[in-house]
Amino acid sequence: MELLADILRPKKLDDVIGQEHLVGDNKILRNLVENKKMFSCILYGKPGIGKTSIAYAIVNELNLPYRFLNATINNKSDFDIVIEEAKMEGTLIVIMDEIHRLNKDKQDLLLPYIENGLIILIGLTTSNPYNRINPAIRSRLQIFELHELSLEDIVKGLKKACEKLEKIVIDDKSLKYIAQVSSGDFRSAINLLEISYYSSKNHKITIDILKDINSKPVFFHDKNEDGHYEVLSAFQKSIRGSDPDAAVHYLARLIEAGDLDSIYRRMSVIAYEDIGMANPAMGPKVMAAIHAAELVGLPEARIPLAQVVIELAMSPKSNSAIMAIDEALNDIRSGNTGNVPTHIKNHNPNYKYPHNYKNSYVEQQYLPDNIKNRKYYNKKNNKYENSLNKFHEEMRDNK
């Protein structure tokens, strides 16, 4: 039996749900199709938002021969067959799923035919092509990013899907629930609609039936792909931006994915990179929270983690430490160093021992001659760094 998702596969760009920035009136893909011209490209974005649908709509509207390949599943001989077919056809569109997994041998095989236009490649990927796709092939393809579908987009698509299901009974509240739990994945929404249709009495779909099938929202989070790093990035940026609500939201997503190790590592970095000198007590607090989380395990681990994440977000922020060390490393890597001053080398009699002086401070040169006036640490305006700076100035003034 053909699945509903396949039945609903767009035959033309007008059938595509969302992605108006690409397929809307007078937009790039729409204009290419209307001008009967297509170039090799990459469509990238999260699962279930229309990459394959757009690709199929393009080949249907252009009425050109095409083949569908998977960069991982199909072997080199499959690629050879496609190339021979392209030679016979004159031009062949190749829709390539998981193009970010295309190995060098297959790339080398395709590149000449992409360059001479014999093959028009439409690559599909959930991974950021700027990070995951070899520059040699990326430079020959236009890159189009698909946007996340809105709740309204998915509800609109579900209403179209309902037209294909005889005698279905479903209200707007249930349609909205399906859209919400799909978390932007239209394919997931269609699958839930179809399962609930066939598993309900008299095809009457209610929220209770939907919850029995799927009460847990689907969200894009693959620990080995870009989605994972996007969530981690959003987690850190929310804390850095002092937004405790967003920080707790992304923490929850990471917990739900069961990725405690990434949470621990990222919180440890944040404590020193973003909070830093403004609240140095956060470093030990983070380690204590990690220890507590490890001790109690999930689900209780969420409690100490949430507490410390909220405190990280609410804390004053300073990046003065990371800025200082990065400036120093930049000098070293660019050769801007010099010899250690003679008087602070081992066992030099000219070294002045600070503890022998008032306030344990004495003026002497520590940096090499050619960078003796270099300043790496620049304090930020917060209570802790201001107090340290005041102490430092008084110590030097009252020597």
TIZAMI-622015 format. One record per atom (N, C-alpha, C): residue in one letter; x, y, z. Coordinates in steps of 0.1 Angstrom, whole numbers, padded with zeros to 4 digits, always signed. Example, Ala and Ser with C-alpha at 12.3 -4.5 7.8 and 13.67 -1.06 7.14 Angstrom:
# TIZAMI-622015
A+0132-0057+0078/A+0123-0045+0078/A+0132-0033+0078/S+0128-0022+0071/S+0137-0011+0071/S+0129+0000+0079/
//
This chain:
# TIZAMI-622015
M+0008-0012+0000/M+0000+0000+0000/M+0009+0013+0000/E+0005+0022-0009/E+0013+0034-0010/E+0011+0043+0002/L+0021+0048+0008/L+0020+0057+0020/L+0014+0070+0016/L+0007+0076+0026/L+0001+0090+0023/L+0012+0100+0020/A+0024+0099+0026/A+0035+0109+0023/A+0039+0108+0008/D+0038+0096+0003/D+0042+0094-0011/D+0031+0099-0020/I+0018+0097-0016/I+0007+0101-0024/I+0007+0116-0025/L+0011+0123-0014/L+0011+0137-0014/L+0024+0144-0019/R+0033+0136-0024/R+0045+0141-0030/R+0042+0152-0041/P+0047+0164-0039/P+0043+0174-0049/P+0047+0171-0063/K+0038+0174-0072/K+0040+0172-0087/K+0045+0184-0093/K+0043+0196-0087/K+0047+0209-0092/K+0050+0218-0080/L+0057+0229-0082/L+0061+0238-0072/L+0049+0244-0064/D+0038+0245-0070/D+0026+0250-0064/D+0021+0241-0052/D+0025+0228-0053/D+0021+0219-0043/D+0030+0219-0031/V+0042+0225-0032/V+0051+0225-0021/V+0046+0233-0009/I+0048+0228+0003/I+0043+0234+0015/I+0055+0243+0020/G+0052+0256+0022/G+0062+0265+0027/G+0073+0268+0017/Q+0084+0273+0021/Q+0096+0276+0013/Q+0093+0286+0003/E+0085+0296+0006/E+0081+0307-0003/E+0093+0315-0008/H+0104+0315+0000/H+0116+0323-0004/H+0123+0317-0016/L+0120+0304-0019/L+0126+0297-0030/L+0116+0294-0041/V+0103+0291-0038/V+0094+0286-0048/V+0082+0296-0049/G+0082+0307-0042/G+0071+0316-0043/G+0072+0324-0056/D+0062+0333-0058/D+0061+0341-0071/D+0074+0349-0072/N+0080+0348-0084/N+0092+0356-0088/N+0104+0353-0079/K+0104+0341-0073/K+0116+0336-0065/K+0125+0327-0074/I+0137+0324-0069/I+0147+0319-0078/I+0143+0305-0084/L+0139+0296-0076/L+0136+0282-0082/L+0124+0283-0091/R+0114+0291-0087/R+0102+0293-0095/R+0106+0299-0109/N+0115+0309-0109/N+0119+0315-0121/N+0127+0306-0130/L+0136+0298-0124/L+0144+0288-0131/L+0135+0278-0139/V+0125+0273-0131/V+0116+0263-0137/V+0108+0270-0149/E+0103+0282-0146/E+0095+0289-0156/E+0103+0292-0169/N+0116+0294-0167/N+0125+0297-0178/N+0131+0284-0184/K+0126+0272-0179/K+0130+0259-0184/K+0145+0257-0183/K+0151+0262-0172/K+0166+0261-0170/K+0169+0257-0156/M+0178+0247-0154/M+0181+0243-0141/M+0196+0242-0140/F+0202+0245-0128/F+0216+0244-0126/F+0218+0234-0114/S+0230+0228-0113/S+0233+0220-0102/S+0233+0228-0089/C+0227+0222-0079/C+0225+0229-0066/C+0224+0219-0055/I+0224+0225-0043/I+0223+0217-0030/I+0211+0224-0023/L+0202+0215-0019/L+0191+0219-0010/L+0193+0214+0004/Y+0195+0223+0013/Y+0198+0218+0027/Y+0189+0224+0037/G+0186+0216+0048/G+0177+0220+0058/G+0173+0208+0066/K+0165+0210+0077/K+0161+0199+0086/K+0153+0188+0079/P+0151+0177+0085/P+0143+0166+0079/P+0129+0170+0078/G+0122+0166+0067/G+0108+0167+0066/G+0103+0181+0063/I+0111+0190+0057/I+0107+0203+0054/I+0106+0206+0039/G+0109+0196+0030/G+0106+0197+0016/G+0117+0196+0006/K+0129+0191+0011/K+0140+0191+0001/K+0137+0181-0010/T+0133+0169-0007/T+0130+0159-0017/T+0118+0163-0025/S+0108+0169-0019/S+0096+0174-0026/S+0099+0184-0036/I+0107+0194-0033/I+0111+0204-0042/I+0119+0198-0054/A+0128+0189-0051/A+0135+0182-0062/A+0126+0175-0072/Y+0117+0167-0067/Y+0107+0160-0075/Y+0098+0170-0083/A+0094+0181-0076/A+0086+0190-0083/A+0093+0197-0095/I+0106+0199-0093/I+0114+0206-0104/I+0115+0196-0116/V+0119+0183-0113/V+0120+0174-0125/V+0107+0172-0132/N+0096+0172-0124/N+0083+0170-0131/N+0079+0182-0140/E+0082+0194-0134/E+0078+0206-0142/E+0087+0207-0154/L+0100+0204-0153/L+0109+0205-0164/L+0108+0194-0174/N+0102+0183-0169/N+0099+0171-0178/N+0112+0166-0184/L+0123+0166-0175/L+0136+0160-0179/L+0138+0146-0172/P+0145+0138-0179/P+0148+0125-0173/P+0156+0127-0160/Y+0154+0118-0150/Y+0162+0119-0138/Y+0164+0106-0131/R+0173+0105-0122/R+0175+0093-0114/R+0178+0098-0100/F+0174+0089-0091/F+0175+0092-0076/F+0186+0083-0071/L+0196+0089-0065/L+0207+0081-0059/L+0209+0085-0044/N+0215+0076-0036/N+0219+0079-0023/N+0234+0078-0022/A+0240+0089-0017/A+0255+0089-0017/A+0261+0078-0009/T+0254+0073+0001/T+0259+0062+0009/T+0255+0048+0004/I+0243+0046+0000/I+0238+0033-0004/I+0243+0029-0017/N+0242+0038-0027/N+0246+0034-0041/N+0261+0034-0043/N+0265+0023-0049/N+0280+0021-0051/N+0284+0027-0064/K+0297+0026-0067/K+0304+0032-0078/K+0298+0027-0091/S+0294+0015-0092/S+0289+0009-0104/S+0275+0016-0107/D+0267+0019-0097/D+0254+0026-0099/D+0257+0040-0105/F+0267+0046-0101/F+0271+0059-0106/F+0275+0058-0121/D+0283+0047-0124/D+0287+0045-0138/D+0275+0043-0147/I+0265+0036-0142/I+0253+0034-0150/I+0246+0047-0153/V+0245+0056-0142/V+0238+0069-0144/V+0246+0077-0154/I+0259+0077-0154/I+0267+0085-0163/I+0264+0080-0177/E+0264+0067-0180/E+0261+0062-0193/E+0247+0066-0198/E+0238+0066-0188/E+0224+0070-0192/E+0224+0085-0195/A+0231+0093-0188/A+0232+0107-0191/A+0238+0109-0205/K+0248+0101-0209/K+0253+0103-0222/K+0243+0100-0233/M+0234+0090-0230/M+0224+0086-0240/M+0213+0097-0241/E+0209+0102-0229/E+0198+0112-0228/E+0203+0126-0233/G+0215+0129-0231/G+0220+0142-0234/G+0221+0151-0222/T+0211+0151-0214/T+0211+0157-0200/T+0203+0149-0191/L+0208+0147-0179/L+0201+0139-0169/L+0202+0146-0155/I+0191+0147-0149/I+0191+0153-0135/I+0193+0141-0125/V+0203+0143-0117/V+0205+0133-0106/V+0202+0139-0093/I+0192+0134-0086/I+0188+0138-0073/I+0197+0129-0063/M+0205+0136-0055/M+0215+0129-0047/M+0212+0131-0032/D+0206+0121-0026/D+0203+0122-0011/D+0216+0120-0003/E+0217+0127+0008/E+0228+0126+0017/E+0241+0129+0010/I+0241+0140+0002/I+0252+0144-0006/I+0265+0147+0003/H+0263+0150+0015/H+0274+0153+0024/H+0283+0140+0027/R+0277+0128+0023/R+0284+0116+0025/R+0291+0111+0012/L+0291+0119+0002/L+0297+0115-0011/L+0312+0114-0009/N+0317+0102-0012/N+0332+0101-0010/N+0340+0106-0022/K+0353+0106-0021/K+0361+0113-0031/K+0360+0105-0044/D+0360+0092-0044/D+0359+0084-0057/D+0347+0088-0065/K+0336+0089-0058/K+0323+0092-0065/K+0323+0106-0069/Q+0329+0115-0061/Q+0330+0129-0065/Q+0338+0131-0078/D+0350+0124-0078/D+0358+0125-0090/D+0351+0120-0102/L+0343+0110-0100/L+0336+0104-0111/L+0325+0114-0117/L+0319+0121-0108/L+0308+0130-0113/L+0312+0144-0118/L+0323+0149-0112/L+0327+0163-0114/L+0328+0167-0129/P+0335+0159-0137/P+0336+0163-0151/P+0322+0165-0158/Y+0313+0156-0154/Y+0299+0156-0161/Y+0290+0167-0155/I+0293+0171-0143/I+0286+0183-0137/I+0291+0195-0144/E+0304+0196-0146/E+0311+0208-0152/E+0306+0210-0167/N+0305+0199-0174/N+0301+0201-0188/N+0286+0201-0190/G+0278+0200-0179/G+0264+0201-0180/G+0256+0188-0184/L+0264+0177-0186/L+0257+0164-0189/L+0248+0160-0177/I+0253+0162-0165/I+0245+0159-0153/I+0242+0172-0146/I+0229+0173-0143/I+0225+0184-0134/I+0222+0177-0120/L+0231+0181-0110/L+0230+0174-0097/L+0222+0183-0088/I+0212+0177-0082/I+0204+0183-0071/I+0207+0175-0058/G+0216+0181-0050/G+0220+0174-0038/G+0211+0177-0026/L+0208+0167-0018/L+0199+0169-0006/L+0207+0166+0007/T+0206+0174+0017/T+0213+0172+0029/T+0207+0179+0041/T+0208+0173+0052/T+0205+0179+0065/T+0217+0186+0071/S+0228+0184+0066/S+0241+0190+0071/S+0244+0203+0064/N+0250+0212+0072/N+0255+0224+0066/N+0265+0222+0055/P+0262+0224+0042/P+0272+0221+0032/P+0285+0229+0033/Y+0285+0240+0039/Y+0297+0248+0041/Y+0307+0241+0050/N+0302+0232+0058/N+0311+0225+0068/N+0313+0211+0064/R+0303+0204+0057/R+0304+0190+0055/R+0306+0185+0041/I+0305+0194+0032/I+0307+0190+0018/I+0320+0194+0012/N+0327+0186+0005/N+0340+0188+0000/N+0340+0201-0009/P+0349+0210-0007/P+0349+0223-0015/P+0349+0221-0030/A+0356+0210-0034/A+0357+0207-0049/A+0343+0206-0055/I+0334+0199-0049/I+0321+0198-0054/I+0311+0209-0050/R+0314+0215-0038/R+0305+0226-0033/R+0307+0238-0042/S+0319+0240-0047/S+0321+0252-0056/S+0314+0252-0069/R+0310+0240-0073/R+0303+0238-0086/R+0288+0238-0085/L+0283+0239-0073/L+0268+0238-0070/L+0263+0251-0063/Q+0252+0256-0067/Q+0245+0266-0059/Q+0239+0261-0047/I+0239+0268-0036/I+0234+0263-0023/I+0222+0271-0019/F+0211+0263-0017/F+0198+0269-0012/F+0194+0263+0001/E+0192+0272+0011/E+0188+0267+0024/E+0173+0268+0025/L+0167+0257+0030/L+0153+0256+0032/L+0150+0261+0047/H+0139+0268+0049/H+0136+0273+0062/H+0127+0263+0069/E+0127+0264+0082/E+0118+0256+0090/E+0103+0260+0087/L+0095+0249+0087/L+0081+0252+0084/L+0074+0257+0097/S+0065+0266+0095/S+0057+0272+0106/S+0046+0262+0109/L+0040+0265+0121/L+0028+0257+0125/L+0017+0258+0115/E+0015+0271+0110/E+0005+0273+0100/E+0007+0265+0087/D+0020+0265+0083/D+0024+0257+0071/D+0019+0242+0072/I+0023+0237+0083/I+0020+0222+0085/I+0005+0220+0086/V-0002+0228+0093/V-0017+0227+0094/V-0023+0228+0080/K-0018+0237+0072/K-0023+0238+0058/K-0021+0226+0050/G-0009+0220+0052/G-0005+0208+0045/G-0014+0196+0050/L-0016+0195+0063/L-0024+0185+0069/L-0039+0185+0063/K-0044+0197+0061/K-0058+0198+0056/K-0058+0193+0042/K-0047+0195+0034/K-0047+0190+0020/K-0046+0174+0021/A-0039+0169+0031/A-0037+0155+0033/A-0051+0148+0036/C-0059+0155+0044/C-0072+0150+0048/C-0081+0148+0036/E-0079+0155+0026/E-0087+0153+0014/E-0085+0140+0007/K-0073+0134+0010/K-0070+0121+0005/K-0075+0109+0013/L-0080+0112+0025/L-0084+0101+0034/L-0100+0102+0035/E-0106+0091+0030/E-0121+0091+0030/E-0127+0090+0043/K-0137+0098+0045/K-0146+0098+0057/K-0138+0101+0070/I-0127+0109+0068/I-0119+0113+0080/I-0127+0123+0088/V-0126+0122+0101/V-0132+0132+0110/V-0121+0137+0120/I-0118+0150+0118/I-0108+0156+0126/I-0111+0171+0128/D-0108+0176+0140/D-0111+0190+0141/D-0098+0198+0141/D-0099+0211+0141/D-0087+0220+0140/D-0078+0218+0152/K-0084+0216+0163/K-0075+0214+0176/K-0066+0202+0174/S-0071+0191+0168/S-0063+0179+0166/S-0053+0181+0156/L-0056+0188+0145/L-0047+0192+0135/L-0035+0200+0140/K-0039+0209+0149/K-0028+0218+0155/K-0019+0210+0164/Y-0025+0200+0171/Y-0017+0191+0180/Y-0007+0183+0172/I-0012+0178+0160/I-0002+0170+0152/I+0009+0179+0147/A+0006+0191+0143/A+0016+0201+0139/A+0026+0204+0150/Q+0021+0205+0162/Q+0030+0209+0173/Q+0039+0197+0177/V+0034+0185+0177/V+0043+0174+0181/V+0053+0170+0170/S+0050+0175+0158/S+0059+0172+0147/S+0071+0180+0147/S+0071+0192+0154/S+0082+0201+0156/S+0088+0205+0142/G+0079+0209+0133/G+0084+0214+0120/G+0087+0203+0110/D+0085+0190+0113/D+0088+0180+0103/D+0075+0175+0097/F+0072+0180+0085/F+0059+0177+0078/F+0057+0162+0075/R+0068+0156+0072/R+0067+0141+0069/R+0063+0134+0082/S+0068+0138+0094/S+0064+0132+0106/S+0049+0135+0109/A+0045+0147+0106/A+0031+0151+0108/A+0022+0142+0099/I+0025+0140+0086/I+0017+0132+0077/I+0016+0118+0082/N+0028+0112+0087/N+0028+0098+0092/N+0019+0097+0104/L+0019+0107+0113/L+0011+0106+0125/L-0004+0107+0121/L-0007+0115+0111/L-0021+0116+0107/L-0026+0103+0101/E-0017+0097+0093/E-0021+0084+0086/E-0023+0073+0096/I-0014+0072+0105/I-0015+0061+0116/I-0027+0063+0124/S-0030+0075+0128/S-0042+0078+0137/S-0055+0075+0129/Y-0054+0078+0116/Y-0066+0076+0107/Y-0070+0061+0107/Y-0060+0052+0105/Y-0062+0038+0104/Y-0064+0031+0118/S-0059+0038+0128/S-0060+0031+0141/S-0072+0036+0150/S-0080+0045+0144/S-0092+0050+0151/S-0105+0044+0146/K-0114+0043+0155/K-0127+0038+0151/K-0135+0048+0142/N-0140+0043+0131/N-0147+0051+0122/N-0139+0063+0116/H-0126+0062+0117/H-0117+0072+0112/H-0119+0086+0119/K-0123+0085+0131/K-0125+0098+0139/K-0113+0100+0148/I-0105+0110+0144/I-0093+0113+0151/I-0095+0123+0162/T-0091+0120+0174/T-0091+0129+0186/T-0078+0131+0192/I-0076+0141+0200/I-0063+0143+0207/I-0059+0131+0216/D-0069+0125+0222/D-0066+0113+0230/D-0060+0102+0222/I-0065+0100+0210/I-0060+0090+0201/I-0045+0094+0197/L-0044+0106+0194/L-0030+0111+0190/L-0020+0110+0201/K-0024+0112+0213/K-0015+0111+0225/K-0012+0096+0227/D-0021+0087+0225/D-0018+0073+0226/D-0007+0069+0217/I-0007+0075+0205/I+0002+0071+0195/I+0016+0078+0197/N+0015+0091+0200/N+0027+0099+0201/N+0024+0111+0210/S+0029+0110+0222/S+0027+0121+0232/S+0040+0129+0233/K+0051+0125+0226/K+0064+0131+0228/K+0067+0138+0215/P+0070+0152+0216/P+0073+0159+0204/P+0086+0154+0197/V+0085+0155+0184/V+0097+0151+0176/V+0105+0164+0175/F+0118+0163+0177/F+0126+0175+0174/F+0139+0170+0167/F+0145+0178+0159/F+0157+0175+0151/F+0169+0175+0160/H+0174+0164+0164/H+0186+0163+0172/H+0194+0150+0170/D+0203+0151+0161/D+0212+0139+0158/D+0225+0142+0164/K+0229+0133+0174/K+0242+0136+0181/K+0254+0136+0172/N+0253+0131+0160/N+0265+0130+0151/N+0264+0140+0140/E+0253+0149+0140/E+0252+0157+0128/E+0250+0172+0133/D+0248+0181+0123/D+0248+0195+0126/D+0237+0199+0136/G+0225+0192+0136/G+0215+0196+0145/G+0219+0196+0160/H+0227+0187+0163/H+0233+0186+0177/H+0241+0198+0180/Y+0250+0202+0171/Y+0258+0213+0174/Y+0251+0227+0173/E+0240+0227+0166/E+0231+0239+0166/E+0225+0241+0179/V+0220+0230+0185/V+0214+0231+0199/V+0224+0235+0209/L+0236+0229+0208/L+0247+0233+0218/L+0251+0247+0216/S+0251+0252+0204/S+0255+0266+0201/S+0244+0275+0207/A+0231+0271+0205/A+0220+0279+0210/A+0220+0279+0225/F+0224+0268+0231/F+0225+0267+0246/F+0235+0277+0251/Q+0247+0277+0245/Q+0257+0286+0250/Q+0254+0301+0247/K+0248+0303+0236/K+0245+0317+0232/K+0234+0323+0241/S+0225+0314+0245/S+0214+0318+0254/S+0219+0322+0268/I+0229+0314+0272/I+0235+0317+0285/I+0243+0330+0284/R+0251+0331+0274/R+0259+0343+0271/R+0250+0355+0270/G+0239+0354+0264/G+0229+0365+0262/G+0220+0367+0274/S+0223+0360+0286/S+0216+0362+0298/S+0201+0360+0297/D+0197+0349+0290/D+0183+0345+0288/D+0181+0332+0295/P+0177+0332+0308/P+0176+0319+0315/P+0165+0310+0309/D+0154+0316+0304/D+0144+0307+0298/D+0148+0300+0286/A+0155+0307+0277/A+0160+0300+0265/A+0171+0290+0269/A+0179+0293+0279/A+0190+0284+0283/A+0184+0271+0288/V+0173+0272+0296/V+0167+0260+0302/V+0160+0252+0291/H+0155+0259+0281/H+0148+0252+0270/H+0158+0243+0262/Y+0170+0249+0259/Y+0180+0241+0252/Y+0186+0230+0260/L+0187+0233+0273/L+0192+0223+0283/L+0182+0211+0282/A+0169+0214+0282/A+0159+0203+0282/A+0160+0195+0269/R+0163+0202+0258/R+0165+0194+0245/R+0177+0185+0246/L+0188+0190+0252/L+0200+0181+0253/L+0198+0170+0263/I+0190+0172+0274/I+0187+0162+0283/I+0178+0151+0276/E+0168+0156+0269/E+0159+0147+0262/E+0166+0138+0252/A+0177+0144+0246/A+0185+0136+0237/A+0195+0126+0245/G+0195+0128+0258/G+0203+0119+0266/G+0218+0122+0265/D+0221+0135+0262/D+0235+0138+0259/D+0241+0146+0271/L+0243+0139+0282/L+0248+0146+0294/L+0263+0150+0292/D+0271+0142+0285/D+0285+0146+0284/D+0287+0159+0277/S+0279+0162+0266/S+0280+0174+0259/S+0276+0186+0268/I+0265+0184+0276/I+0261+0194+0286/I+0272+0197+0295/Y+0279+0187+0301/Y+0289+0189+0311/Y+0301+0197+0304/R+0305+0193+0292/R+0316+0200+0286/R+0313+0214+0283/R+0301+0216+0277/R+0297+0230+0273/R+0295+0239+0285/M+0290+0234+0296/M+0288+0243+0308/M+0302+0246+0314/S+0311+0237+0313/S+0324+0240+0319/S+0331+0251+0310/V+0330+0250+0297/V+0335+0260+0289/V+0329+0274+0291/I+0316+0274+0292/I+0308+0286+0295/I+0312+0293+0307/A+0315+0285+0318/A+0318+0291+0331/A+0331+0299+0330/Y+0340+0295+0321/Y+0353+0303+0320/Y+0354+0312+0308/E+0346+0309+0298/E+0347+0317+0286/E+0338+0329+0287/D+0325+0327+0292/D+0315+0337+0291/D+0313+0344+0305/I+0314+0336+0316/I+0312+0342+0329/I+0325+0347+0334/G+0335+0339+0333/G+0349+0342+0336/G+0351+0350+0348/M+0358+0361+0347/M+0363+0370+0358/M+0351+0377+0365/A+0340+0378+0358/A+0329+0385+0364/A+0323+0377+0376/N+0324+0364+0376/N+0319+0356+0387/N+0327+0343+0387/P+0339+0343+0391/P+0348+0331+0391/P+0343+0320+0399/A+0334+0322+0408/A+0329+0311+0416/A+0320+0301+0408/M+0316+0305+0396/M+0308+0297+0388/M+0315+0284+0383/G+0329+0285+0381/G+0336+0273+0377/G+0335+0262+0387/P+0338+0264+0400/P+0336+0253+0409/P+0321+0249+0411/K+0312+0259+0409/K+0298+0256+0411/K+0293+0246+0399/V+0298+0249+0387/V+0295+0240+0376/V+0300+0226+0379/M+0313+0225+0384/M+0318+0212+0386/M+0310+0205+0397/A+0305+0212+0407/A+0297+0206+0418/A+0284+0201+0412/A+0278+0209+0403/A+0265+0205+0397/A+0267+0192+0388/I+0278+0192+0381/I+0281+0180+0373/I+0283+0168+0382/H+0290+0169+0393/H+0292+0158+0402/H+0279+0153+0408/A+0270+0163+0411/A+0257+0159+0417/A+0249+0152+0406/A+0249+0157+0394/A+0242+0151+0383/A+0246+0136+0380/E+0260+0134+0381/E+0265+0121+0379/E+0261+0112+0390/L+0261+0117+0402/L+0258+0110+0414/L+0244+0104+0414/V+0234+0113+0411/V+0220+0109+0411/V+0215+0103+0398/G+0221+0107+0387/G+0216+0102+0374/G+0203+0108+0370/L+0199+0104+0358/L+0186+0109+0353/L+0175+0100+0359/P+0163+0106+0361/P+0159+0119+0357/P+0162+0131+0367/E+0167+0127+0379/E+0170+0137+0389/E+0181+0146+0385/A+0190+0142+0376/A+0202+0150+0372/A+0197+0163+0366/R+0185+0163+0361/R+0180+0176+0355/R+0179+0187+0365/I+0178+0184+0378/I+0176+0195+0388/I+0189+0203+0391/P+0200+0196+0395/P+0212+0205+0396/P+0217+0211+0383/L+0214+0205+0372/L+0218+0211+0359/L+0210+0223+0356/A+0197+0222+0359/A+0188+0234+0356/A+0192+0245+0366/Q+0195+0242+0378/Q+0199+0253+0388/Q+0212+0260+0383/V+0222+0253+0380/V+0234+0259+0376/V+0233+0266+0363/V+0225+0261+0353/V+0223+0268+0341/V+0216+0281+0342/I+0206+0281+0351/I+0199+0294+0354/I+0209+0304+0360/E+0217+0299+0369/E+0227+0308+0376/E+0237+0313+0366/L+0242+0305+0357/L+0251+0309+0346/L+0245+0320+0338/A+0232+0318+0334/A+0225+0328+0326/A+0223+0341+0333/M+0221+0340+0346/M+0218+0353+0354/M+0230+0360+0359/S+0242+0353+0358/S+0254+0359+0363/S+0259+0370+0354/P+0267+0379+0360/P+0274+0389+0352/P+0284+0382+0342/K+0287+0389+0331/K+0295+0382+0321/K+0308+0389+0318/S+0319+0382+0316/S+0331+0388+0312/S+0339+0378+0303/N+0344+0382+0292/N+0353+0374+0283/N+0367+0379+0284/S+0371+0386+0294/S+0384+0392+0295/S+0395+0381+0295/A+0392+0370+0302/A+0403+0359+0303/A+0405+0353+0289/I+0395+0349+0282/I+0397+0343+0269/I+0403+0353+0259/M+0399+0366+0260/M+0405+0376+0251/M+0420+0377+0254/A+0424+0377+0267/A+0438+0378+0271/A+0446+0367+0265/I+0441+0354+0267/I+0449+0343+0263/I+0450+0342+0248/D+0439+0346+0241/D+0439+0345+0226/D+0449+0356+0220/E+0449+0367+0227/E+0459+0378+0222/E+0473+0373+0224/A+0476+0367+0236/A+0489+0361+0238/A+0493+0350+0228/L+0483+0341+0226/L+0486+0330+0216/L+0488+0336+0202/N+0481+0346+0199/N+0483+0352+0186/N+0497+0358+0184/D+0502+0365+0195/D+0516+0370+0194/D+0526+0359+0193/I+0524+0348+0200/I+0533+0337+0200/I+0533+0330+0186/R+0521+0328+0180/R+0520+0321+0167/R+0525+0330+0156/S+0525+0343+0158/S+0530+0352+0147/S+0545+0356+0149/G+0551+0350+0160/G+0565+0352+0162/G+0568+0365+0170/N+0558+0371+0175/N+0560+0383+0183/N+0563+0380+0198/T+0575+0375+0201/T+0578+0370+0214/T+0591+0377+0220/G+0602+0370+0218/G+0614+0376+0224/G+0620+0367+0235/N+0632+0370+0240/N+0638+0362+0250/N+0632+0366+0264/V+0632+0356+0272/V+0628+0358+0286/V+0639+0367+0293/P+0635+0378+0299/P+0644+0387+0306/P+0654+0380+0315/T+0667+0384+0314/T+0677+0377+0321/T+0674+0376+0336/H+0669+0386+0343/H+0668+0387+0357/H+0657+0378+0363/I+0648+0372+0354/I+0638+0363+0359/I+0641+0349+0354/K+0653+0347+0349/K+0656+0333+0345/K+0660+0326+0358/N+0662+0313+0358/N+0665+0305+0370/N+0678+0310+0377/H+0676+0311+0390/H+0688+0314+0399/H+0696+0326+0395/N+0689+0336+0390/N+0696+0349+0387/N+0696+0358+0399/P+0708+0363+0403/P+0709+0371+0416/P+0702+0385+0414/N+0699+0389+0402/N+0693+0402+0400/N+0678+0402+0401/Y+0672+0390+0403/Y+0658+0388+0405/Y+0653+0394+0418/K+0643+0402+0418/K+0637+0408+0430/K+0625+0400+0435/Y+0627+0394+0447/Y+0616+0385+0452/Y+0605+0393+0458/P+0593+0394+0452/P+0583+0403+0456/P+0579+0402+0470/H+0580+0390+0477/H+0575+0389+0491/H+0585+0396+0500/N+0596+0400+0495/N+0605+0408+0504/N+0602+0422+0504/Y+0592+0426+0497/Y+0588+0441+0496/Y+0574+0443+0501/K+0572+0456+0504/K+0559+0460+0509/K+0548+0456+0499/N+0537+0451+0505/N+0525+0446+0498/N+0529+0435+0488/S+0540+0429+0490/S+0545+0418+0481/S+0545+0422+0466/Y+0550+0435+0464/Y+0551+0440+0451/Y+0563+0448+0449/V+0570+0446+0438/V+0581+0454+0434/V+0582+0455+0419/E+0585+0467+0414/E+0585+0469+0400/E+0597+0462+0393/Q+0594+0455+0383/Q+0605+0449+0375/Q+0599+0444+0362/Q+0607+0442+0352/Q+0602+0438+0339/Q+0600+0423+0338/Y+0589+0418+0334/Y+0586+0404+0332/Y+0585+0399+0317/L+0580+0408+0309/L+0578+0405+0295/L+0591+0407+0287/P+0593+0400+0276/P+0605+0402+0268/P+0606+0417+0263/D+0618+0421+0260/D+0621+0435+0257/D+0612+0440+0246/N+0610+0432+0235/N+0603+0438+0223/N+0588+0439+0225/I+0582+0433+0236/I+0568+0434+0239/I+0566+0438+0254/K+0576+0445+0259/K+0575+0448+0274/K+0563+0456+0278/N+0557+0464+0268/N+0546+0472+0272/N+0533+0466+0267/R+0533+0454+0262/R+0521+0447+0257/R+0511+0445+0268/K+0498+0447+0265/K+0488+0446+0275/K+0478+0436+0269/Y+0476+0424+0276/Y+0467+0414+0272/Y+0454+0414+0279/Y+0455+0416+0292/Y+0443+0416+0300/Y+0437+0430+0301/N+0424+0431+0296/N+0417+0443+0297/N+0404+0440+0305/K+0403+0446+0317/K+0392+0442+0325/K+0379+0447+0320/K+0368+0439+0323/K+0354+0444+0320/K+0349+0451+0332/N+0338+0458+0330/N+0332+0466+0341/N+0322+0458+0348/N+0327+0450+0358/N+0318+0443+0367/N+0324+0443+0381/K+0316+0439+0391/K+0320+0441+0405/K+0333+0434+0408/Y+0334+0421+0404/Y+0346+0414+0408/Y+0359+0419+0402/E+0358+0422+0389/E+0370+0427+0382/E+0374+0441+0387/N+0363+0449+0390/N+0366+0462+0395/N+0373+0462+0408/S+0369+0452+0417/S+0375+0451+0430/S+0389+0446+0429/L+0392+0436+0419/L+0405+0432+0417/L+0414+0443+0412/N+0409+0451+0403/N+0416+0461+0397/N+0420+0472+0407/K+0410+0475+0416/K+0413+0485+0427/K+0424+0480+0436/F+0423+0467+0440/F+0434+0461+0448/F+0447+0462+0441/H+0447+0459+0429/H+0460+0458+0421/H+0466+0472+0420/E+0457+0482+0418/E+0462+0496+0417/E+0468+0501+0430/E+0460+0498+0441/E+0465+0502+0455/E+0478+0495+0458/M+0479+0483+0455/M+0492+0475+0458/M+0504+0482+0451/R+0502+0486+0438/R+0513+0492+0431/R+0515+0507+0436/D+0505+0514+0439/D+0506+0528+0444/D+0513+0529+0458/N+0511+0518+0466/N+0516+0519+0480/N+0528+0510+0482/K+0535+0508+0471/K+0547+0499+0472/K+0558+0505+0481/
//
